[in-house]
Amino acid sequence: MTTKQYDLEERTFTFAKDVRAFVRNLMKDIPNSEDAKQLVRASGLVGANYIEANEALSKKDFIMRAKICRKEAKESGYWLRLIETLGDASLEEKRMRLQNESSELTSIFGAIIRNSESVK
């Protein structure tokens, strides 16, 4: 495993852990609870699929897993946008930081896909 793979594996793990810490502090009404469940699922799948991509049996399998990582990172950003923080400045700052990270992860996986598809 290369250093870059390890760094991204750790980064996706940290993202999932940070999402879980954020969700624990949210108001527990029905919309937030449902959106938070989806967010927790999507954020964890970014890293889980990256681990599977690194163990891919073929280039095609790697690209497919990377595309799932990108999809789940983008979906995480969607759920983060829906969650209500009720004007709590601390929660809003954490949400914005997590949205930024989901956007960066989406871009990173997009670049990995483009680079992998361009190599023959």
Rosetta constraint file for C-alpha pairs under 8 A:
AtomPair CA 1 CA 5 HARMONIC 6.38 0.50
AtomPair CA 1 CA 6 HARMONIC 6.95 0.50
AtomPair CA 2 CA 6 HARMONIC 6.46 0.50
AtomPair CA 3 CA 7 HARMONIC 6.11 0.50
AtomPair CA 4 CA 8 HARMONIC 6.19 0.50
AtomPair CA 5 CA 9 HARMONIC 5.99 0.50
AtomPair CA 5 CA 54 HARMONIC 7.82 0.50
AtomPair CA 6 CA 10 HARMONIC 6.06 0.50
AtomPair CA 7 CA 11 HARMONIC 5.99 0.50
AtomPair CA 8 CA 12 HARMONIC 6.04 0.50
AtomPair CA 9 CA 13 HARMONIC 6.24 0.50
AtomPair CA 9 CA 47 HARMONIC 6.25 0.50
AtomPair CA 9 CA 50 HARMONIC 6.82 0.50
AtomPair CA 9 CA 51 HARMONIC 6.97 0.50
AtomPair CA 10 CA 14 HARMONIC 6.10 0.50
AtomPair CA 11 CA 15 HARMONIC 6.17 0.50
AtomPair CA 12 CA 16 HARMONIC 6.33 0.50
AtomPair CA 12 CA 44 HARMONIC 7.92 0.50
AtomPair CA 12 CA 46 HARMONIC 6.40 0.50
AtomPair CA 12 CA 47 HARMONIC 4.80 0.50
AtomPair CA 12 CA 105 HARMONIC 7.98 0.50
AtomPair CA 13 CA 17 HARMONIC 6.25 0.50
AtomPair CA 13 CA 44 HARMONIC 7.45 0.50
AtomPair CA 13 CA 47 HARMONIC 5.81 0.50
AtomPair CA 14 CA 18 HARMONIC 5.96 0.50
AtomPair CA 15 CA 19 HARMONIC 6.14 0.50
AtomPair CA 15 CA 43 HARMONIC 6.93 0.50
AtomPair CA 15 CA 98 HARMONIC 7.44 0.50
AtomPair CA 15 CA 101 HARMONIC 7.39 0.50
AtomPair CA 16 CA 20 HARMONIC 6.36 0.50
AtomPair CA 16 CA 40 HARMONIC 7.14 0.50
AtomPair CA 16 CA 43 HARMONIC 5.00 0.50
AtomPair CA 16 CA 44 HARMONIC 5.12 0.50
AtomPair CA 16 CA 47 HARMONIC 7.67 0.50
AtomPair CA 17 CA 21 HARMONIC 6.35 0.50
AtomPair CA 18 CA 22 HARMONIC 6.15 0.50
AtomPair CA 18 CA 98 HARMONIC 7.77 0.50
AtomPair CA 19 CA 23 HARMONIC 6.13 0.50
AtomPair CA 19 CA 39 HARMONIC 7.63 0.50
AtomPair CA 19 CA 40 HARMONIC 6.60 0.50
AtomPair CA 19 CA 43 HARMONIC 7.06 0.50
AtomPair CA 19 CA 98 HARMONIC 7.18 0.50
AtomPair CA 20 CA 24 HARMONIC 6.32 0.50
AtomPair CA 20 CA 40 HARMONIC 6.41 0.50
AtomPair CA 21 CA 25 HARMONIC 7.06 0.50
AtomPair CA 22 CA 26 HARMONIC 6.98 0.50
AtomPair CA 22 CA 91 HARMONIC 7.33 0.50
AtomPair CA 22 CA 94 HARMONIC 7.01 0.50
AtomPair CA 22 CA 95 HARMONIC 7.57 0.50
AtomPair CA 23 CA 36 HARMONIC 6.26 0.50
AtomPair CA 23 CA 40 HARMONIC 7.97 0.50
AtomPair CA 25 CA 91 HARMONIC 7.78 0.50
AtomPair CA 26 CA 32 HARMONIC 7.42 0.50
AtomPair CA 26 CA 84 HARMONIC 7.92 0.50
AtomPair CA 26 CA 85 HARMONIC 6.78 0.50
AtomPair CA 26 CA 91 HARMONIC 7.85 0.50
AtomPair CA 27 CA 32 HARMONIC 6.90 0.50
AtomPair CA 27 CA 84 HARMONIC 7.85 0.50
AtomPair CA 27 CA 85 HARMONIC 7.37 0.50
AtomPair CA 28 CA 32 HARMONIC 6.19 0.50
AtomPair CA 28 CA 33 HARMONIC 5.74 0.50
AtomPair CA 29 CA 33 HARMONIC 5.99 0.50
AtomPair CA 30 CA 34 HARMONIC 6.14 0.50
AtomPair CA 31 CA 35 HARMONIC 6.06 0.50
AtomPair CA 31 CA 83 HARMONIC 7.79 0.50
AtomPair CA 32 CA 36 HARMONIC 5.74 0.50
AtomPair CA 32 CA 83 HARMONIC 5.58 0.50
AtomPair CA 32 CA 84 HARMONIC 6.51 0.50
AtomPair CA 33 CA 37 HARMONIC 6.24 0.50
AtomPair CA 34 CA 38 HARMONIC 6.60 0.50
AtomPair CA 35 CA 39 HARMONIC 6.16 0.50
AtomPair CA 35 CA 79 HARMONIC 5.89 0.50
AtomPair CA 35 CA 82 HARMONIC 7.01 0.50
AtomPair CA 35 CA 83 HARMONIC 6.42 0.50
AtomPair CA 36 CA 40 HARMONIC 6.03 0.50
AtomPair CA 36 CA 79 HARMONIC 7.26 0.50
AtomPair CA 36 CA 83 HARMONIC 7.22 0.50
AtomPair CA 37 CA 41 HARMONIC 6.26 0.50
AtomPair CA 38 CA 42 HARMONIC 6.12 0.50
AtomPair CA 38 CA 76 HARMONIC 7.96 0.50
AtomPair CA 38 CA 79 HARMONIC 6.91 0.50
AtomPair CA 39 CA 43 HARMONIC 5.94 0.50
AtomPair CA 39 CA 75 HARMONIC 7.76 0.50
AtomPair CA 39 CA 76 HARMONIC 5.37 0.50
AtomPair CA 39 CA 79 HARMONIC 5.47 0.50
AtomPair CA 39 CA 80 HARMONIC 6.91 0.50
AtomPair CA 40 CA 44 HARMONIC 6.21 0.50
AtomPair CA 41 CA 45 HARMONIC 6.28 0.50
AtomPair CA 42 CA 46 HARMONIC 6.59 0.50
AtomPair CA 42 CA 72 HARMONIC 5.11 0.50
AtomPair CA 42 CA 73 HARMONIC 6.97 0.50
AtomPair CA 42 CA 75 HARMONIC 6.52 0.50
AtomPair CA 42 CA 76 HARMONIC 5.54 0.50
AtomPair CA 43 CA 47 HARMONIC 7.50 0.50
AtomPair CA 43 CA 72 HARMONIC 6.65 0.50
AtomPair CA 43 CA 73 HARMONIC 6.53 0.50
AtomPair CA 43 CA 76 HARMONIC 5.73 0.50
AtomPair CA 44 CA 48 HARMONIC 6.31 0.50
AtomPair CA 45 CA 49 HARMONIC 5.78 0.50
AtomPair CA 45 CA 69 HARMONIC 7.02 0.50
AtomPair CA 45 CA 72 HARMONIC 6.38 0.50
AtomPair CA 46 CA 50 HARMONIC 6.32 0.50
AtomPair CA 46 CA 68 HARMONIC 7.45 0.50
AtomPair CA 46 CA 69 HARMONIC 4.56 0.50
AtomPair CA 46 CA 70 HARMONIC 7.33 0.50
AtomPair CA 46 CA 72 HARMONIC 5.52 0.50
AtomPair CA 46 CA 73 HARMONIC 5.93 0.50
AtomPair CA 47 CA 51 HARMONIC 6.26 0.50
AtomPair CA 47 CA 69 HARMONIC 7.23 0.50
AtomPair CA 48 CA 52 HARMONIC 6.46 0.50
AtomPair CA 49 CA 53 HARMONIC 6.02 0.50
AtomPair CA 49 CA 65 HARMONIC 5.76 0.50
AtomPair CA 49 CA 66 HARMONIC 7.19 0.50
AtomPair CA 49 CA 68 HARMONIC 6.80 0.50
AtomPair CA 49 CA 69 HARMONIC 5.84 0.50
AtomPair CA 50 CA 54 HARMONIC 6.30 0.50
AtomPair CA 50 CA 65 HARMONIC 6.75 0.50
AtomPair CA 50 CA 66 HARMONIC 6.52 0.50
AtomPair CA 50 CA 69 HARMONIC 6.33 0.50
AtomPair CA 51 CA 55 HARMONIC 6.62 0.50
AtomPair CA 52 CA 56 HARMONIC 6.13 0.50
AtomPair CA 52 CA 62 HARMONIC 7.97 0.50
AtomPair CA 52 CA 65 HARMONIC 6.88 0.50
AtomPair CA 53 CA 61 HARMONIC 7.11 0.50
AtomPair CA 53 CA 62 HARMONIC 4.68 0.50
AtomPair CA 53 CA 63 HARMONIC 7.53 0.50
AtomPair CA 53 CA 64 HARMONIC 7.99 0.50
AtomPair CA 53 CA 65 HARMONIC 5.13 0.50
AtomPair CA 53 CA 66 HARMONIC 6.31 0.50
AtomPair CA 54 CA 62 HARMONIC 7.03 0.50
AtomPair CA 55 CA 62 HARMONIC 7.92 0.50
AtomPair CA 56 CA 61 HARMONIC 5.56 0.50
AtomPair CA 56 CA 62 HARMONIC 5.11 0.50
AtomPair CA 57 CA 61 HARMONIC 6.34 0.50
AtomPair CA 57 CA 62 HARMONIC 7.49 0.50
AtomPair CA 58 CA 62 HARMONIC 6.25 0.50
AtomPair CA 59 CA 63 HARMONIC 6.20 0.50
AtomPair CA 59 CA 116 HARMONIC 7.85 0.50
AtomPair CA 60 CA 64 HARMONIC 6.21 0.50
AtomPair CA 61 CA 65 HARMONIC 6.23 0.50
AtomPair CA 62 CA 66 HARMONIC 6.14 0.50
AtomPair CA 63 CA 67 HARMONIC 6.13 0.50
AtomPair CA 63 CA 113 HARMONIC 5.98 0.50
AtomPair CA 63 CA 116 HARMONIC 6.87 0.50
AtomPair CA 63 CA 117 HARMONIC 7.47 0.50
AtomPair CA 64 CA 68 HARMONIC 6.40 0.50
AtomPair CA 65 CA 69 HARMONIC 6.29 0.50
AtomPair CA 66 CA 70 HARMONIC 6.28 0.50
AtomPair CA 66 CA 109 HARMONIC 6.15 0.50
AtomPair CA 66 CA 112 HARMONIC 7.35 0.50
AtomPair CA 66 CA 113 HARMONIC 6.42 0.50
AtomPair CA 67 CA 71 HARMONIC 6.14 0.50
AtomPair CA 67 CA 109 HARMONIC 7.16 0.50
AtomPair CA 67 CA 110 HARMONIC 7.59 0.50
AtomPair CA 67 CA 113 HARMONIC 6.90 0.50
AtomPair CA 68 CA 72 HARMONIC 6.08 0.50
AtomPair CA 69 CA 73 HARMONIC 6.11 0.50
AtomPair CA 69 CA 106 HARMONIC 7.74 0.50
AtomPair CA 69 CA 109 HARMONIC 6.73 0.50
AtomPair CA 70 CA 74 HARMONIC 6.16 0.50
AtomPair CA 70 CA 105 HARMONIC 7.11 0.50
AtomPair CA 70 CA 106 HARMONIC 4.85 0.50
AtomPair CA 70 CA 107 HARMONIC 7.70 0.50
AtomPair CA 70 CA 109 HARMONIC 5.27 0.50
AtomPair CA 70 CA 110 HARMONIC 6.45 0.50
AtomPair CA 71 CA 75 HARMONIC 6.07 0.50
AtomPair CA 71 CA 106 HARMONIC 7.43 0.50
AtomPair CA 72 CA 76 HARMONIC 6.05 0.50
AtomPair CA 73 CA 77 HARMONIC 6.59 0.50
AtomPair CA 73 CA 102 HARMONIC 5.16 0.50
AtomPair CA 73 CA 103 HARMONIC 7.14 0.50
AtomPair CA 73 CA 105 HARMONIC 6.15 0.50
AtomPair CA 73 CA 106 HARMONIC 5.40 0.50
AtomPair CA 74 CA 78 HARMONIC 6.59 0.50
AtomPair CA 74 CA 102 HARMONIC 6.31 0.50
AtomPair CA 74 CA 103 HARMONIC 6.67 0.50
AtomPair CA 74 CA 106 HARMONIC 5.77 0.50
AtomPair CA 75 CA 79 HARMONIC 6.44 0.50
AtomPair CA 76 CA 80 HARMONIC 6.17 0.50
AtomPair CA 76 CA 99 HARMONIC 7.77 0.50
AtomPair CA 76 CA 102 HARMONIC 6.38 0.50
AtomPair CA 77 CA 81 HARMONIC 6.29 0.50
AtomPair CA 77 CA 98 HARMONIC 7.75 0.50
AtomPair CA 77 CA 99 HARMONIC 5.20 0.50
AtomPair CA 77 CA 102 HARMONIC 5.52 0.50
AtomPair CA 77 CA 103 HARMONIC 6.85 0.50
AtomPair CA 78 CA 82 HARMONIC 6.63 0.50
AtomPair CA 79 CA 83 HARMONIC 6.43 0.50
AtomPair CA 80 CA 95 HARMONIC 6.54 0.50
AtomPair CA 80 CA 98 HARMONIC 7.66 0.50
AtomPair CA 80 CA 99 HARMONIC 6.40 0.50
AtomPair CA 81 CA 99 HARMONIC 7.63 0.50
AtomPair CA 85 CA 91 HARMONIC 6.05 0.50
AtomPair CA 85 CA 92 HARMONIC 6.09 0.50
AtomPair CA 87 CA 92 HARMONIC 6.92 0.50
AtomPair CA 88 CA 92 HARMONIC 5.98 0.50
AtomPair CA 89 CA 93 HARMONIC 6.09 0.50
AtomPair CA 90 CA 94 HARMONIC 6.34 0.50
AtomPair CA 91 CA 95 HARMONIC 6.05 0.50
AtomPair CA 92 CA 96 HARMONIC 6.15 0.50
AtomPair CA 93 CA 97 HARMONIC 6.21 0.50
AtomPair CA 94 CA 98 HARMONIC 6.15 0.50
AtomPair CA 95 CA 99 HARMONIC 6.03 0.50
AtomPair CA 96 CA 100 HARMONIC 6.12 0.50
AtomPair CA 97 CA 101 HARMONIC 6.26 0.50
AtomPair CA 98 CA 102 HARMONIC 6.12 0.50
AtomPair CA 99 CA 103 HARMONIC 6.20 0.50
AtomPair CA 100 CA 104 HARMONIC 6.18 0.50
AtomPair CA 101 CA 105 HARMONIC 6.05 0.50
AtomPair CA 102 CA 106 HARMONIC 6.10 0.50
AtomPair CA 103 CA 107 HARMONIC 6.31 0.50
AtomPair CA 104 CA 108 HARMONIC 6.12 0.50
AtomPair CA 105 CA 109 HARMONIC 6.11 0.50
AtomPair CA 106 CA 110 HARMONIC 6.08 0.50
AtomPair CA 107 CA 111 HARMONIC 6.21 0.50
AtomPair CA 108 CA 112 HARMONIC 6.28 0.50
AtomPair CA 109 CA 113 HARMONIC 6.10 0.50
AtomPair CA 110 CA 114 HARMONIC 6.22 0.50
AtomPair CA 111 CA 115 HARMONIC 6.03 0.50
AtomPair CA 112 CA 116 HARMONIC 5.98 0.50
AtomPair CA 113 CA 117 HARMONIC 5.99 0.50
AtomPair CA 114 CA 118 HARMONIC 6.13 0.50
AtomPair CA 115 CA 119 HARMONIC 6.46 0.50
